[in-house]
Amino acid sequence: MLHSMTGFARESVETDIGTLTWEIRAVNHRYLDVQFKLPEDLRPKEQSFRQQASSTLARGKIECSLYFRRAANQDTELQLDTGLVGLIGHRISELTSKLPNVAAANPIEILRWPGVILQTEIDTEPLFDHASELLAKTLGAINTMRASEGQRIGEMLESRCADIAAISASVRDRMPDVLEATRIKQKDRIEKLNIEADPARLELELALVAQKIDVDEELDRLESHLVEIRDAVGDDKPVGRRLDFLMQELNREANTLGSKSADTETTKAAVDLKVLIEQMREQIQNVE
């Protein structure tokens, strides 16, 4: 089953320590690129989180953000780094003496200074366990979204494959008439030249022309690629790159069909094929 590379998931959990929230955003990318934004207390655990994400996701640019809000009972007593507060106050006094017109310092702004408010240390292991469990849940949610989008892409690819197969069958059915019309046209040209042609040589030339415009091999390869595409769509493994390669092969056969065309209907069929292939290619760029 196909998986899209785009998706979004957000999950939260309330613990005794505080509230944890994971947000995961995924967009298409050539490889797997996982980036993390973590609270300071859990930065040392980034590698563990990365392994967890990599075991679930195979491709895409993934942005994983973890937010942590301490429970109210964790900060009931506001503690300050008095040494840092004194140093800040001393520097403010020096600045005020040199710039007397500067407004007085706002105590709230001082409280916002990094490190002024001392937070009690917490045991990161229970916090990590909760975060890891929540990450697994969030990864599952984004995978569900990506699978749903992948199913839609798979249905679209199947529809385009059916259209391509119909065009291929139509061209194949018409080829005997196209070859016969080409033979007649070549004979008419020779007759208009009013020259005596060697029958054996004439048949050889007509056979060469017929071989030049025959597209049975191209249609066989085209239909073979459709079988591979359908097999890939039903595969449980990531197949985005394989499908992208098959689009190149389909496009090559459509180009050859157009270059060998001996009538307007075959030329139109080649153009229609290229349109369908491009529609598929655009969607496949988003497949994991």
Contacts in CASP RR format, 6 or more apart in sequence:
PFRMAT RR
TARGET T0000
AUTHOR 0000-0000-0000
METHOD contacts of the structure
MODEL  1
MLHSMTGFARESVETDIGTLTWEIRAVNHRYLDVQFKLPEDLRPKEQSFR
QQASSTLARGKIECSLYFRRAANQDTELQLDTGLVGLIGHRISELTSKLP
NVAAANPIEILRWPGVILQTEIDTEPLFDHASELLAKTLGAINTMRASEG
QRIGEMLESRCADIAAISASVRDRMPDVLEATRIKQKDRIEKLNIEADPA
RLELELALVAQKIDVDEELDRLESHLVEIRDAVGDDKPVGRRLDFLMQEL
NREANTLGSKSADTETTKAAVDLKVLIEQMREQIQNVE
1 147 0 8 1.000
1 150 0 8 1.000
1 151 0 8 1.000
1 233 0 8 1.000
1 234 0 8 1.000
1 235 0 8 1.000
1 236 0 8 1.000
2 147 0 8 1.000
2 150 0 8 1.000
2 151 0 8 1.000
2 153 0 8 1.000
2 154 0 8 1.000
2 157 0 8 1.000
2 233 0 8 1.000
2 234 0 8 1.000
2 239 0 8 1.000
2 287 0 8 1.000
2 288 0 8 1.000
3 58 0 8 1.000
3 143 0 8 1.000
3 146 0 8 1.000
3 147 0 8 1.000
3 149 0 8 1.000
3 150 0 8 1.000
3 238 0 8 1.000
3 287 0 8 1.000
3 288 0 8 1.000
4 145 0 8 1.000
4 146 0 8 1.000
4 147 0 8 1.000
4 149 0 8 1.000
4 150 0 8 1.000
4 153 0 8 1.000
4 286 0 8 1.000
4 287 0 8 1.000
4 288 0 8 1.000
5 26 0 8 1.000
5 27 0 8 1.000
5 28 0 8 1.000
5 29 0 8 1.000
5 59 0 8 1.000
5 60 0 8 1.000
5 146 0 8 1.000
5 286 0 8 1.000
5 287 0 8 1.000
5 288 0 8 1.000
6 26 0 8 1.000
6 27 0 8 1.000
6 28 0 8 1.000
6 146 0 8 1.000
6 149 0 8 1.000
6 286 0 8 1.000
7 24 0 8 1.000
7 25 0 8 1.000
7 26 0 8 1.000
7 27 0 8 1.000
7 142 0 8 1.000
7 145 0 8 1.000
7 146 0 8 1.000
7 149 0 8 1.000
8 23 0 8 1.000
8 24 0 8 1.000
8 25 0 8 1.000
8 26 0 8 1.000
8 142 0 8 1.000
8 145 0 8 1.000
9 22 0 8 1.000
9 23 0 8 1.000
9 24 0 8 1.000
9 138 0 8 1.000
9 139 0 8 1.000
9 140 0 8 1.000
9 141 0 8 1.000
9 142 0 8 1.000
9 145 0 8 1.000
10 21 0 8 1.000
10 22 0 8 1.000
10 23 0 8 1.000
10 24 0 8 1.000
10 138 0 8 1.000
11 21 0 8 1.000
11 22 0 8 1.000
11 134 0 8 1.000
11 137 0 8 1.000
11 138 0 8 1.000
11 141 0 8 1.000
12 19 0 8 1.000
12 20 0 8 1.000
12 21 0 8 1.000
12 22 0 8 1.000
12 134 0 8 1.000
13 19 0 8 1.000
13 20 0 8 1.000
13 130 0 8 1.000
13 133 0 8 1.000
13 134 0 8 1.000
15 71 0 8 1.000
15 126 0 8 1.000
15 127 0 8 1.000
15 130 0 8 1.000
16 71 0 8 1.000
17 70 0 8 1.000
17 71 0 8 1.000
17 74 0 8 1.000
17 122 0 8 1.000
17 126 0 8 1.000
17 127 0 8 1.000
17 130 0 8 1.000
18 68 0 8 1.000
18 69 0 8 1.000
18 70 0 8 1.000
18 71 0 8 1.000
18 74 0 8 1.000
19 67 0 8 1.000
19 68 0 8 1.000
19 69 0 8 1.000
19 71 0 8 1.000
20 66 0 8 1.000
20 67 0 8 1.000
20 68 0 8 1.000
20 127 0 8 1.000
20 130 0 8 1.000
20 131 0 8 1.000
20 134 0 8 1.000
21 66 0 8 1.000
21 67 0 8 1.000
21 68 0 8 1.000
21 69 0 8 1.000
22 64 0 8 1.000
22 65 0 8 1.000
22 66 0 8 1.000
22 67 0 8 1.000
22 131 0 8 1.000
22 134 0 8 1.000
22 135 0 8 1.000
22 137 0 8 1.000
22 138 0 8 1.000
23 64 0 8 1.000
23 65 0 8 1.000
23 67 0 8 1.000
23 138 0 8 1.000
24 62 0 8 1.000
24 63 0 8 1.000
24 64 0 8 1.000
24 65 0 8 1.000
24 138 0 8 1.000
24 139 0 8 1.000
24 142 0 8 1.000
25 62 0 8 1.000
25 63 0 8 1.000
26 57 0 8 1.000
26 60 0 8 1.000
26 61 0 8 1.000
26 62 0 8 1.000
26 63 0 8 1.000
26 142 0 8 1.000
26 146 0 8 1.000
27 60 0 8 1.000
27 61 0 8 1.000
28 60 0 8 1.000
28 61 0 8 1.000
28 285 0 8 1.000
28 286 0 8 1.000
29 59 0 8 1.000
29 60 0 8 1.000
29 61 0 8 1.000
30 59 0 8 1.000
31 59 0 8 1.000
31 60 0 8 1.000
32 54 0 8 1.000
32 57 0 8 1.000
32 58 0 8 1.000
32 59 0 8 1.000
32 60 0 8 1.000
32 62 0 8 1.000
33 60 0 8 1.000
33 61 0 8 1.000
33 62 0 8 1.000
34 50 0 8 1.000
34 53 0 8 1.000
34 54 0 8 1.000
34 57 0 8 1.000
34 62 0 8 1.000
34 64 0 8 1.000
35 61 0 8 1.000
35 62 0 8 1.000
35 63 0 8 1.000
35 64 0 8 1.000
36 46 0 8 1.000
36 49 0 8 1.000
36 50 0 8 1.000
36 64 0 8 1.000
36 65 0 8 1.000
36 66 0 8 1.000
37 63 0 8 1.000
37 64 0 8 1.000
37 65 0 8 1.000
37 66 0 8 1.000
38 45 0 8 1.000
38 46 0 8 1.000
38 49 0 8 1.000
38 66 0 8 1.000
39 66 0 8 1.000
39 67 0 8 1.000
39 68 0 8 1.000
41 68 0 8 1.000
41 122 0 8 1.000
41 124 0 8 1.000
41 127 0 8 1.000
42 66 0 8 1.000
42 68 0 8 1.000
42 124 0 8 1.000
42 127 0 8 1.000
42 128 0 8 1.000
42 131 0 8 1.000
44 124 0 8 1.000
45 124 0 8 1.000
45 128 0 8 1.000
45 131 0 8 1.000
48 128 0 8 1.000
48 132 0 8 1.000
49 64 0 8 1.000
49 66 0 8 1.000
49 131 0 8 1.000
49 132 0 8 1.000
49 135 0 8 1.000
52 132 0 8 1.000
52 135 0 8 1.000
52 136 0 8 1.000
52 139 0 8 1.000
53 62 0 8 1.000
53 64 0 8 1.000
53 135 0 8 1.000
53 139 0 8 1.000
56 136 0 8 1.000
56 139 0 8 1.000
56 140 0 8 1.000
56 143 0 8 1.000
57 139 0 8 1.000
57 143 0 8 1.000
57 288 0 8 1.000
58 238 0 8 1.000
58 288 0 8 1.000
59 238 0 8 1.000
59 240 0 8 1.000
59 288 0 8 1.000
60 288 0 8 1.000
64 135 0 8 1.000
66 131 0 8 1.000
66 135 0 8 1.000
68 127 0 8 1.000
70 119 0 8 1.000
70 122 0 8 1.000
74 119 0 8 1.000
74 120 0 8 1.000
74 122 0 8 1.000
75 119 0 8 1.000
75 120 0 8 1.000
78 117 0 8 1.000
79 117 0 8 1.000
79 118 0 8 1.000
79 119 0 8 1.000
79 120 0 8 1.000
80 111 0 8 1.000
80 116 0 8 1.000
80 117 0 8 1.000
80 118 0 8 1.000
81 115 0 8 1.000
81 116 0 8 1.000
81 117 0 8 1.000
81 118 0 8 1.000
84 113 0 8 1.000
84 115 0 8 1.000
84 116 0 8 1.000
85 110 0 8 1.000
85 116 0 8 1.000
88 110 0 8 1.000
88 113 0 8 1.000
88 116 0 8 1.000
89 105 0 8 1.000
89 110 0 8 1.000
92 105 0 8 1.000
95 102 0 8 1.000
96 102 0 8 1.000
96 104 0 8 1.000
110 116 0 8 1.000
111 117 0 8 1.000
146 288 0 8 1.000
149 286 0 8 1.000
150 287 0 8 1.000
153 283 0 8 1.000
153 284 0 8 1.000
153 286 0 8 1.000
153 287 0 8 1.000
154 233 0 8 1.000
156 279 0 8 1.000
156 280 0 8 1.000
156 283 0 8 1.000
157 229 0 8 1.000
157 233 0 8 1.000
157 243 0 8 1.000
157 280 0 8 1.000
157 283 0 8 1.000
157 284 0 8 1.000
158 230 0 8 1.000
158 233 0 8 1.000
160 276 0 8 1.000
160 277 0 8 1.000
160 279 0 8 1.000
160 280 0 8 1.000
161 226 0 8 1.000
161 229 0 8 1.000
161 230 0 8 1.000
163 276 0 8 1.000
164 222 0 8 1.000
164 226 0 8 1.000
164 250 0 8 1.000
164 273 0 8 1.000
164 276 0 8 1.000
164 277 0 8 1.000
165 223 0 8 1.000
165 226 0 8 1.000
167 269 0 8 1.000
167 272 0 8 1.000
167 273 0 8 1.000
167 276 0 8 1.000
168 219 0 8 1.000
168 222 0 8 1.000
168 223 0 8 1.000
170 269 0 8 1.000
171 215 0 8 1.000
171 219 0 8 1.000
171 257 0 8 1.000
171 266 0 8 1.000
171 269 0 8 1.000
172 216 0 8 1.000
172 219 0 8 1.000
174 265 0 8 1.000
174 266 0 8 1.000
175 214 0 8 1.000
175 215 0 8 1.000
175 216 0 8 1.000
178 213 0 8 1.000
178 262 0 8 1.000
178 263 0 8 1.000
178 266 0 8 1.000
179 210 0 8 1.000
179 213 0 8 1.000
179 214 0 8 1.000
181 262 0 8 1.000
181 263 0 8 1.000
182 209 0 8 1.000
182 210 0 8 1.000
182 213 0 8 1.000
182 262 0 8 1.000
183 206 0 8 1.000
183 209 0 8 1.000
183 210 0 8 1.000
186 205 0 8 1.000
186 206 0 8 1.000
186 209 0 8 1.000
187 202 0 8 1.000
187 206 0 8 1.000
190 197 0 8 1.000
190 202 0 8 1.000
212 260 0 8 1.000
213 260 0 8 1.000
213 261 0 8 1.000
213 262 0 8 1.000
214 260 0 8 1.000
215 256 0 8 1.000
215 257 0 8 1.000
215 260 0 8 1.000
215 266 0 8 1.000
218 253 0 8 1.000
218 256 0 8 1.000
218 257 0 8 1.000
218 260 0 8 1.000
219 253 0 8 1.000
219 257 0 8 1.000
221 249 0 8 1.000
221 253 0 8 1.000
222 250 0 8 1.000
222 253 0 8 1.000
222 254 0 8 1.000
222 257 0 8 1.000
222 273 0 8 1.000
225 246 0 8 1.000
225 249 0 8 1.000
225 250 0 8 1.000
225 253 0 8 1.000
228 246 0 8 1.000
229 243 0 8 1.000
229 246 0 8 1.000
232 239 0 8 1.000
232 240 0 8 1.000
232 242 0 8 1.000
232 243 0 8 1.000
232 246 0 8 1.000
233 239 0 8 1.000
233 243 0 8 1.000
238 288 0 8 1.000
239 287 0 8 1.000
240 284 0 8 1.000
240 287 0 8 1.000
240 288 0 8 1.000
243 284 0 8 1.000
243 287 0 8 1.000
244 281 0 8 1.000
244 284 0 8 1.000
244 285 0 8 1.000
247 277 0 8 1.000
247 280 0 8 1.000
247 281 0 8 1.000
247 284 0 8 1.000
250 273 0 8 1.000
250 277 0 8 1.000
250 280 0 8 1.000
251 274 0 8 1.000
251 277 0 8 1.000
251 281 0 8 1.000
253 273 0 8 1.000
254 270 0 8 1.000
254 273 0 8 1.000
254 274 0 8 1.000
254 277 0 8 1.000
255 270 0 8 1.000
255 274 0 8 1.000
257 266 0 8 1.000
257 269 0 8 1.000
257 270 0 8 1.000
257 273 0 8 1.000
258 266 0 8 1.000
258 267 0 8 1.000
258 270 0 8 1.000
260 266 0 8 1.000
261 267 0 8 1.000
261 270 0 8 1.000
END
